[in-house]
Amino acid sequence: MPDEPLPTEAAADSIGVLGEQAVLARILPRLRPGDSALLGAGDDAAVVAAPDARFVVTSDMMIHGPDFRLAWSTPFELGWKAAATNLTDVAAMGARPTALVVAIAAPPSLDVAVLEGIADGLREGLAALAPGAGVVGGDLSASSVLTIAVTAFGDLEGRAPVTRSGARVGDVVAHAGARGDAAQGLALLFAEGVDATGEPSPERTAALRDREPRLLAAQLAPCPPVAAGVTAAEAGATAMLDVSDGLARDARRLAEASGVGLDFDGAALGDDVRVALAGAEDHGLLATFPAGSVIPAPFEVIGRVVDAPGELRLDGAAFTAVGWDPYSGWDGRSG
């Protein structure tokens, strides 16, 4: 689908007219540095406390066109989602998120209100999903394509990191978060959030928001179980990862890293097993726990680890992993 154009004429409040210093003066007061910041934004670099002497670090990008559309997402939602997608990667290591560094490249003609909205979404997303974490710095640059790049940091608080490679035969497989909701929201946007020419339509998207608020929110401003990462680590999780590309595709990554197989219980996956396995961008957490463990909320048992290296099974029968690939798209979106 062709990408909808961004504004080309510079308005009085465009970032190109205002300049970097004035734009930062409007953005930075909307953000909080977080509890771990010893020195926040404003210098050449931030200083963040690392009591554990180790830190978890991850990064992710959102690019206008392949990752979001301004005709579908509000700036606030973009900031919220940029926070959420990075926080879950930190959580999947069993770490507590502490700080974000955010770099934004945008067309000079873009209204500064868009960046203000992104900043508000970042602030409120952090407050809701990772209280105590904050934005400690970043960068602004010019580009023809609006791009948001986030680097997130986390504190292991003395615990060993929970990696993808620790699952053992006999472990219980559990999942926290939504399964397939974000993919259903995206499918609705492509099917009904467009005009007669196939272009993204704010008006039709607004109607969808009224009719399917849960599914649209799951795609545009997800609420993943970030705090469950530390909960799982404290409960003895043997392996864990963020489910961003679909439960099946990410489960195979865990299985291959651990040299085991995963056998899913179809009845535990809900009414639409295909959507639960293939749908991407829910950003839930998939974890394995020793047999006999007390599985902590909000995790739900959905299967077990079996002696079948790299293999995925559904009720004992092998199946092919599907999900999202940034170079080929979601395998299951078109059915």
C-alpha positions in Angstrom: 0.0 0.0 0.0 1.4 3.4 -0.9 2.5 5.5 2.1 0.4 8.5 2.9 2.4 11.7 2.4 3.6 13.8 5.3 3.2 17.6 5.1 5.6 19.3 2.7 4.8 23.0 3.4 6.5 24.4 6.6 3.9 25.9 9.0 4.8 28.4 11.7 5.0 25.6 14.3 6.9 23.2 12.1 10.1 21.8 13.5 12.0 23.2 10.6 10.9 26.7 11.3 11.3 26.5 15.1 14.8 24.8 15.1 16.2 22.1 17.3 16.7 24.2 20.5 13.1 25.5 20.5 11.7 22.1 19.7 13.6 20.5 22.6 12.4 23.3 24.8 8.9 22.2 24.1 9.5 18.5 24.3 11.8 18.0 27.3 9.4 19.5 29.9 6.9 16.8 28.9 9.2 14.0 29.8 10.5 12.6 33.2 14.0 11.3 33.7 13.0 8.5 36.0 14.2 7.3 39.4 17.5 5.8 38.2 18.7 9.0 36.4 21.6 10.6 38.2 21.9 13.1 35.3 19.1 13.4 32.8 18.8 15.1 29.4 20.6 18.3 28.7 24.3 17.3 28.8 26.3 15.4 26.2 25.2 12.1 27.8 23.0 11.0 30.7 24.2 9.2 33.8 22.0 6.3 35.0 22.5 4.3 38.3 23.4 0.6 37.8 23.4 -0.8 41.4 23.8 -4.3 40.0 27.0 -3.4 38.2 25.3 -4.8 35.1 22.6 -3.5 32.9 20.3 -4.9 30.2 20.1 -2.9 27.0 18.0 -3.2 23.9 16.8 -1.0 20.9 14.0 -0.9 18.4 12.8 1.4 15.6 9.4 2.5 14.3 9.3 3.9 10.8 6.4 5.7 9.2 5.1 3.3 6.5 6.1 -0.2 7.4 5.6 0.2 11.2 2.9 2.9 11.6 0.7 5.4 9.7 -0.1 8.8 11.0 -3.6 8.4 9.5 -4.2 5.5 11.9 -2.1 6.3 15.0 -2.2 9.5 17.1 1.1 10.9 18.1 0.3 10.0 21.7 -0.2 6.3 20.7 3.1 6.4 18.8 5.0 7.5 21.9 3.2 4.9 24.0 3.9 2.1 21.6 7.5 3.1 21.2 7.9 2.7 25.0 5.9 -0.5 25.2 7.8 -2.4 22.5 11.2 -1.7 24.2 10.0 -2.2 27.8 9.0 -5.8 27.1 12.4 -6.7 25.6 13.9 -5.5 28.9 11.2 -7.4 30.9 11.9 -10.6 28.9 15.4 -10.7 30.4 13.9 -10.6 33.9 15.1 -7.0 34.4 13.3 -3.9 35.7 13.2 -1.1 33.1 15.1 2.0 34.2 15.7 4.4 31.4 15.0 5.1 27.7 17.0 7.1 25.2 14.9 8.3 22.3 16.0 9.5 18.8 13.6 10.9 16.4 14.2 11.8 12.7 11.4 13.8 11.1 10.6 16.0 8.1 11.3 19.7 8.8 7.7 20.4 7.8 6.2 18.3 10.6 4.2 20.2 13.2 6.0 20.3 16.5 2.6 19.2 18.1 3.3 15.7 16.7 6.6 15.5 18.6 4.9 16.9 21.7 2.2 14.2 21.4 4.9 11.5 21.1 6.6 12.8 24.2 3.3 12.7 26.1 2.8 9.1 25.0 6.3 8.1 26.1 5.8 9.7 29.5 2.4 8.2 30.1 3.4 4.8 28.7 6.3 4.6 31.1 4.2 5.7 34.0 1.6 3.0 33.3 3.9 0.1 32.3 7.2 0.8 34.1 6.7 3.2 37.0 10.1 4.8 37.9 11.6 4.5 34.5 12.1 7.6 32.4 13.5 9.2 29.3 17.1 10.4 30.0 18.1 11.7 26.6 18.2 11.2 22.8 18.6 13.0 19.5 16.6 14.9 16.9 17.4 14.8 13.2 15.9 15.7 9.8 14.6 13.0 7.5 12.0 12.6 4.8 10.5 9.7 6.8 9.3 10.0 10.5 11.4 7.5 12.5 11.4 6.8 16.2 14.3 4.9 17.6 14.4 3.9 21.2 17.2 2.3 23.4 16.0 0.9 26.7 18.0 0.0 29.8 17.1 -2.3 32.7 18.4 -3.4 36.1 18.8 -7.1 36.9 18.8 -6.2 40.6 21.2 -9.0 41.4 19.4 -11.8 39.5 20.8 -13.8 36.7 19.3 -12.8 33.3 16.6 -15.0 32.0 17.6 -15.9 28.4 16.1 -17.9 25.6 18.4 -20.8 26.1 17.5 -22.2 29.5 14.4 -24.2 28.8 14.6 -27.9 29.8 12.6 -31.0 28.9 9.7 -31.4 31.3 9.4 -27.6 31.9 6.0 -26.0 31.8 5.3 -23.5 29.0 3.4 -20.3 30.1 2.4 -17.1 28.5 1.4 -13.6 29.9 -0.5 -11.1 27.9 -2.9 -11.0 24.9 -2.7 -13.5 22.1 -3.6 -12.3 18.6 -5.5 -9.1 19.6 -3.0 -6.7 17.9 -3.0 -8.7 14.7 -6.8 -8.6 14.6 -6.6 -4.9 15.1 -4.2 -4.5 12.2 -6.3 -6.7 10.0 -9.3 -4.4 10.7 -7.2 -1.3 9.9 -6.2 -2.7 6.5 -9.7 -3.9 5.7 -11.8 -1.1 7.0 -9.5 1.8 8.1 -8.9 2.8 4.4 -10.8 4.8 1.9 -12.1 3.7 -1.5 -8.6 4.0 -3.0 -7.0 1.9 -0.3 -5.3 4.8 1.4 -5.4 4.9 5.3 -8.4 7.0 6.4 -8.5 8.9 9.7 -12.3 9.1 9.4 -12.8 5.4 8.9 -10.3 4.6 11.6 -12.3 6.8 14.0 -15.4 4.7 13.3 -13.3 1.5 13.9 -12.1 2.9 17.3 -15.8 3.3 18.3 -16.7 -0.2 17.2 -13.6 -2.2 18.1 -11.8 -0.2 20.8 -10.1 -3.2 22.4 -8.6 -4.6 19.2 -7.6 -1.2 17.9 -5.9 -0.3 21.2 -4.1 -3.6 21.2 -2.4 -2.7 17.9 -2.0 1.1 18.3 -1.2 1.4 22.0 -0.6 -2.0 23.5 -0.5 -2.7 27.3 2.0 -5.6 27.6 2.6 -7.2 31.0 6.0 -5.5 31.6 6.0 -6.1 35.4 5.6 -9.9 34.8 9.2 -10.1 33.6 10.6 -9.6 37.1 7.8 -11.7 38.5 8.8 -14.6 36.3 12.4 -14.3 37.1 11.7 -14.3 40.8 9.5 -17.4 40.4 12.4 -19.3 38.8 11.7 -19.0 35.0 14.2 -21.0 33.1 13.8 -19.2 29.8 11.8 -16.2 28.5 11.3 -13.9 25.5 9.1 -11.1 24.3 6.4 -12.3 21.9 6.6 -9.6 19.2 6.6 -11.6 16.0 3.9 -14.1 16.9 3.7 -16.8 19.5 4.7 -19.6 17.1 7.6 -17.8 15.4 9.0 -16.6 18.7 8.4 -20.0 20.4 10.6 -21.6 17.8 13.4 -19.1 18.6 13.2 -20.2 22.2 13.1 -23.9 21.3 16.1 -23.6 19.0 18.1 -21.6 21.5 17.4 -24.2 24.2 17.7 -27.3 22.0 14.2 -28.5 23.0 10.7 -28.7 21.5 7.5 -26.9 22.7 4.2 -28.7 22.6 1.2 -26.3 22.9 -2.2 -27.2 24.4 -4.7 -26.1 21.8 -7.5 -25.8 24.4 -5.4 -23.3 26.4 -4.8 -21.0 23.4 -8.4 -19.8 23.1 -11.2 -20.0 20.5 -9.0 -19.1 17.5 -5.8 -21.1 17.8 -4.5 -19.9 14.4 -4.7 -16.2 15.4 -3.2 -17.0 18.9 -0.2 -18.7 17.2 0.3 -16.4 14.2 -0.8 -13.0 15.4 2.1 -10.6 16.1 2.8 -7.3 18.1 0.9 -8.2 21.3 4.3 -8.1 23.1 3.4 -10.7 25.7 5.9 -12.8 27.5 6.6 -16.5 26.8 8.4 -18.3 29.6 9.2 -21.8 30.8 9.2 -22.9 34.4 10.4 -26.1 36.2 7.7 -28.8 36.4 5.8 -28.5 39.7 6.4 -24.7 40.0 3.7 -22.4 41.2 3.1 -20.4 38.0 2.8 -16.7 38.9 0.0 -14.5 37.6 -0.5 -13.2 35.0 1.1 -16.2 33.3 -1.1 -19.0 32.0 0.1 -22.5 31.3 -0.2 -23.2 27.5 2.0 -26.3 27.0 5.2 -28.2 28.0 8.8 -28.6 26.9 9.5 -31.8 25.1 12.5 -33.7 23.8 12.3 -32.6 20.1 15.0 -30.0 19.4 13.7 -26.9 17.6 10.3 -28.5 16.9 6.9 -27.0 17.6 3.9 -29.2 18.3 0.2 -28.5 18.8 -1.5 -31.2 20.8 1.3 -33.5 20.0 1.3 -32.9 16.2 4.2 -30.9 14.6 3.3 -27.7 12.8 5.1 -24.9 10.9 5.7 -21.7 12.7 4.0 -18.6 11.3 4.1 -15.0 12.4 5.6 -11.6 11.5 8.8 -11.0 9.5 9.7 -7.4 8.7 10.8 -8.3 5.2 7.9 -10.5 4.3 5.0 -9.4 6.5 2.7 -11.4 8.8 2.3 -14.9 7.3 -1.2 -15.2 8.8 -2.8 -11.8 8.1 -4.4 -12.7 4.8 -5.7 -16.0 6.2 
